[in-house]
Amino acid sequence: MKPTMTLSLKRVNIGAPLLALAASLWLGVTLSPGLAAAETSNVKQLLEMTGGRRVKAVWNQGPQQSMKVMLLDTKAGNIQELPMPGGSAPLLTQDGRWVVISTGKAPNERKVVVYDIESKKTIETPAGPGNNLLAVWTDPKTKRTWVYVNDSGDKGEGWDVPAGKIYRFPVDKPAERELFWERTSSHIYLMFSADGTRACFEPSWGNIGQLKLAFDGKGKVDQDKSEYKPYGGGCFPSMAPDNSYRVFRLEGDHKAISMCDADGANPRPVDVTGCLTAEQKTKGRNTWITRWSTDPRYITLVAPAGDDAQIHMGRLDEGATKFEAWVRVSAEKGSQCWQSHAWIEPARSPSR
């Protein structure tokens, strides 16, 4: 990718260091000593794309046997490795404070690790079965953040693990574990709407499911009154983090997501190849591991799929019909990237 003095949101380019430095000062970014030009350019363009709203993005990088957890924080202005070795599928809580992962491959080695970005403190759950991380969700009524897990069995993180019951616990009190759901299996890529009444997940390989959840007076799921429905084929399902109840899944060619409004209405393909270079498109490269962020306008994904994969963030239009802009999140050079998740600072209301 050639250096350029023109910063385009359609594709990340590595700007000249002086230009990136000047732009970062204009945007109020504090740069770390020796910050790579690529990271500076990424931070600047992310802030441009979000209108100056702070972004935190986490992802896995490196060989599957020894993946690292990486964090880009536009406030810090750089990419750093978090002290969570061997962690997989990192998630950010709705307030952007915590990074949650699960580690260990064998059932008796699984444990959830929670890292506080601001204080740099770590909370670890006891190792053992039933600690395969699925999701995080913050209850808008109680403001309590919940971590959702299930038992991945002896296959570890296999795509088609026939795992069962879902449990949950408060992010800061892992000992307060309770049963959440036990009517379906697997549950990989579990994700909730903002109000927690809808969820999507992959109950079996290549199939997507949706839950309409009913709650009792104590705030626990009433499984008898809740409803599960198959959604269709595809992979990497993602539920909108607001209350639009939109769901998307990555289509079979991995070049578009299939977007639906609430209850499967208005299905439409949305192209996700805008983050690929012209050369990558010519060679038939595609994308992988799509995921909605904490803001309904932004998603992250891997592109191109393969051993040179990097993390990109895209911004949807208001109607979720197309992507308006793309920015590369990870540094251009480096090991293969895997699953990712992003937190976007909430937009302020006009009165604030």
Stockholm file with secondary structure:
# STOCKHOLM 1.0

chainA/1-352         MKPTMTLSLKRVNIGAPLLALAASLWLGVTLSPGLAAAETSNVKQLLEMTGGRRVKAVWNQGPQQSMKVMLLDTKAGNIQELPMPGGSAPLLTQDGRWVVISTGKAPNERKVVVYDIESKKTIETPAGPGNNLLAVWTDPKTKRTWVYVNDSGDKGEGWDVPAGKIYRFPVDKPAERELFWERTSSHIYLMFSADGTRACFEPSWGNIGQLKLAFDGKGKVDQDKSEYKPYGGGCFPSMAPDNSYRVFRLEGDHKAISMCDADGANPRPVDVTGCLTAEQKTKGRNTWITRWSTDPRYITLVAPAGDDAQIHMGRLDEGATKFEAWVRVSAEKGSQCWQSHAWIEPARSPSR
#=GR chainA/1-352 SS CCCCSSCCSSSCCCCCHHHHHHHHHHHTCCCCTTCCHHHHHHHHHHHHHTTTCCEEEEEEESCGGGCEEEEEETTTTEEEECSCTTCEEEEECTTSCEEEEEECSSGGGCEEEEEETTTCCEEECCCSSSCEEEEEEECTTTCCEEEEEECCGGGTTCTTCCCCCEEEEETTCTTCCEEEECSSSCCEEEEECTTSSEEEEEEETTEEEEEECCBCTTSCBCTTTCEEEEEEECEEEEECSSSSCCEEEECTTSSEEEEECGGGCSCEEEECGGGSCHHHHHTTCCCEEEEECSSTTEEEEEESSSTTCEEEEEEECTTSSSEEEEEECSCSSSSCEEEEEEEECCCCCTTC
#=GC SS_cons         CCCCSSCCSSSCCCCCHHHHHHHHHHHTCCCCTTCCHHHHHHHHHHHHHTTTCCEEEEEEESCGGGCEEEEEETTTTEEEECSCTTCEEEEECTTSCEEEEEECSSGGGCEEEEEETTTCCEEECCCSSSCEEEEEEECTTTCCEEEEEECCGGGTTCTTCCCCCEEEEETTCTTCCEEEECSSSCCEEEEECTTSSEEEEEEETTEEEEEECCBCTTSCBCTTTCEEEEEEECEEEEECSSSSCCEEEECTTSSEEEEECGGGCSCEEEECGGGSCHHHHHTTCCCEEEEECSSTTEEEEEESSSTTCEEEEEEECTTSSSEEEEEECSCSSSSCEEEEEEEECCCCCTTC
//
